[in-house]
Amino acid sequence: MAKKSLPKHIEKPLTATELEMMNVIWRIAPCSVHQVVEALQPQRQLAYTSVSTIVRILEQKGYVRSQKEGRGHLYEPAVSKEAYQATSLNRLLKNEFDGAPSLLVQRLLDSEQLSDAELDRIRALLRKRDH
C-alpha cells in the first residue's frame, strides 16, 4: 500500500468525535456507515444519522473517500493514520513544546505514565535508530 500524505488543505486537527470515527475507519475500512455505528457500540451509542453526518464531513475535509456500493457507500481512509499522527505530533511539538522534541520526551518521562515494558521498547527503538 502506498504511503498516504495529508492533503495540503488540511491544517486543523480532527475534533475528538471526528478522530473517534477515523480510528474506526482506519481499523475496519472499507466500511459502510452502518459498520462504523456497529464498531462504536456498545461503548458509544450514536445515531446512524449522526455518524453519517460526521463521515460526510470527514470526506469533505479530505480524510476519507467513498465509493458507491449498492444503495449506500463504502468509506476508506484518504489519509493514513501514520501521516495524521506525524502531523499531529509536529503540531504538538511546535505549539506546546517550542519545537523541542527533548522537552516532549522529558514531559513524557516525568508523567510516570510509562511502564517498564514501554521504557524497554523506547530504549530498543533508540538503539535501533543509532545503528
NORUR-V459145 format. One record per residue. RES is the residue in one letter. OMEGA is omega in radians with two decimals (none if undefined). NEAR is the number of other C-alpha atoms within 12 Angstrom. D_CENTER is the distance of its C-alpha to the mean C-alpha in Angstrom with 1 decimal. Layout:
RES;OMEGA;NEAR;D_CENTER
RES;OMEGA;NEAR;D_CENTER
This chain:
M;-3.13;4;17.4
A;3.12;8;17.2
K;-3.13;13;14.6
K;3.11;19;12.7
S;-3.14;21;12.5
L;3.04;26;11.5
P;-3.06;21;14.5
K;-3.06;12;17.0
H;-3.12;12;17.0
I;-3.11;21;13.4
E;-3.10;16;14.3
K;3.06;19;13.0
P;3.06;24;9.7
L;2.99;25;8.4
T;-3.14;14;10.7
A;-3.13;11;10.2
T;3.09;21;11.2
E;3.12;26;9.2
L;3.08;25;5.9
E;3.11;24;8.0
M;-3.13;41;9.0
M;3.12;42;6.0
N;3.08;29;5.5
V;-3.11;32;9.2
I;3.08;39;9.4
W;-3.07;26;7.6
R;-2.96;20;10.0
I;-3.08;23;13.1
A;-0.06;26;13.3
P;-3.05;25;15.7
C;3.06;31;16.2
S;3.05;32;18.3
V;3.12;35;17.7
H;3.12;26;20.1
Q;3.08;25;18.0
V;3.11;36;14.9
V;3.14;29;17.5
E;-3.11;22;18.9
A;3.13;27;15.8
L;-3.09;25;15.2
Q;0.05;15;18.9
P;-3.07;10;20.7
Q;-3.05;10;18.5
R;-3.14;18;17.6
Q;3.09;15;20.4
L;3.11;23;19.4
A;3.10;17;21.8
Y;-3.09;21;21.3
T;3.11;15;22.0
S;3.13;20;19.4
V;3.13;30;16.6
S;3.13;26;18.3
T;-3.12;19;18.4
I;3.13;30;14.7
V;3.09;40;13.9
R;3.07;26;16.6
I;3.10;23;15.3
L;3.11;32;12.0
E;3.11;28;14.5
Q;3.13;17;16.6
K;3.12;25;14.0
G;-3.14;29;13.4
Y;3.10;39;9.9
V;3.01;37;11.7
R;-3.08;26;15.3
S;3.10;26;17.9
Q;3.14;19;21.0
K;3.13;14;24.0
E;-3.09;13;24.9
G;3.12;8;28.1
R;-3.10;9;28.0
G;3.14;15;24.3
H;2.95;23;21.2
L;-3.10;27;18.7
Y;3.05;35;15.2
E;-3.13;34;13.0
P;2.98;37;10.0
A;3.14;31;11.6
V;3.12;31;8.9
S;3.10;27;7.7
K;-3.14;27;4.6
E;3.12;18;7.4
A;3.12;22;8.4
Y;3.12;30;5.6
Q;-3.13;21;6.0
A;3.12;18;9.6
T;3.12;24;10.0
S;3.13;22;8.8
L;3.11;22;11.1
N;3.11;21;13.8
R;3.13;20;13.8
L;3.12;20;14.2
L;-3.09;21;16.9
K;-2.99;16;18.7
N;-3.03;14;18.7
E;-3.03;16;19.2
F;3.08;19;20.7
D;3.11;14;22.9
G;-3.07;16;21.3
A;3.12;18;22.5
P;-3.12;19;20.3
S;3.10;13;23.2
L;3.08;17;23.1
L;3.14;21;19.5
V;3.12;20;20.6
Q;3.12;15;23.7
R;3.10;17;22.0
L;3.12;18;19.9
L;3.14;17;23.2
D;-3.04;11;25.0
S;-3.12;11;22.7
E;3.11;13;24.2
Q;-3.03;14;20.9
L;3.05;17;21.3
S;3.08;13;23.3
D;3.12;12;25.8
A;3.11;11;23.8
E;3.10;15;20.7
L;3.09;17;23.2
D;3.11;13;24.7
R;3.12;14;21.5
I;3.10;18;21.0
R;3.13;14;24.7
A;3.10;14;24.4
L;3.11;13;21.6
L;3.09;12;23.8
R;3.13;11;26.8
K;-3.14;10;25.1
R;-3.13;9;24.2
D;-3.09;8;27.8
H;none;7;29.3
